[in-house]
Amino acid sequence: MKLFLREHALLLAVQIMQFGAMLSIYWLDGYRDLPTALYAVFIGFFFLSCYLIYQYSSRRRYYHRLSRPLETLDESFQKLENHPVSTALEQLLHTQYRYYQQQLTAVKLQQEQHLTFIDQWVHQMKTPLSVIELTVQNMDEPEFASIREELERMRSGLHTVLYMARLRAFEKDFHIKPVSLPKLVNEVVHDHRRLFIRSHIFPEVQASAPGITAQTDEKWLFFMLSQIMNNAIKYSAADNTENGRKITVSCYLRGMDAVIEVKDRGIGIQASDLKRVFDPFFTGDNGRGLRESTGMGLYLTKESADRLGHRLELESAAGEGTVVRIILAANPLLTGV
C-alpha cells in the first residue's frame, strides 16, 4: 500500500492543483456559486478515488511482490496479474532466475572439480611422504631428524588442506556413532608423540569416567582435537619457562554434556586477539612470532564443531596459557548438512 501511495503521490498532487486552478479561474471570471463548484470538485475526486481503488485492487499482488524481498529463488515463478507491467516484471524475474541457476550450476561444477583435484593431489603427495618417512625412520644421524620433523609438518599441512576441502562437502563425509572419548584422546596424544618429545612437552591425560562416550563422528573429532593439540604444543614450546612444559587433556561430564578440555601453560593469547581466533587466516600477535601459524587450525575446528552440533569454548591470557574445550552435547543437532 505504501509503495502504491508513493507511486501515485504526484498524480494526487497534480489533481489537487488542477481542481484549485479551475476553481480560481471560475472565481476570477465572476462565477460565485460555491456549492456547485464544490460539487464539481467532489465529482472529480470521486472518479479519481474510483480509479485509484481499481488500480490498487487489480495490481495488489504486483505491489506486494515489489515491496517484499524474495525469500527463495522459486518465488520468481509465482504468477502475477496479466497487466503489461506485471507481465514485464514476471519475465524479468524468470530471466534472472534462469541466469542465477546457470551461474550456480557452473560454480558447483567448478567447486566439485576443485575438491576432486585437491583430494587426488593430497593422496598423491602422501605416498612419496610415506616412502621418505620409511626411508629415514631408522636413520639416527641428526640431519635425518630434521627431515623427519619437516615430513611431519608437511603431513600435518596436507591433512589440513584435505579436511578443508572435505568440509565443503561435509554432508557426504560424516558418520555419527558412540565414541569413547578417553580412547580417542589417547590416540591423538600417541599420534603427536614425536612432536611432544621433540618439543620437550609432557602430556597429561585425565578422565573422570573411563567409559565416557559421546555421539559424534570419530574422524572429525580426531581432526579437531589434533588441531587443538598442535596449537597447545606449539604455544607451550614457545614458552621458555619450565611452567609451560606440560599439557593437560581432560575428559569429564558437565551436566548432560561430555567435555574434552585441552589446557596448556604456554604463551597464551593476547586479549585483543581473542575475538578473532576463529576467523580464517587470522594468526594474531602470536602468529607473527611463530612461522608455523596458518590461522586455519581453530577456524576449521570451529567449522567442524558447528557442523557436528558441538560447541567450542576458549579461555586464554597472555603469559598464562590457553584452555580450549569441546562441548559434546548429549543430543547433538547437526547443522549445515
Disulfide bonds with the S-S distance in Angstrom:
none
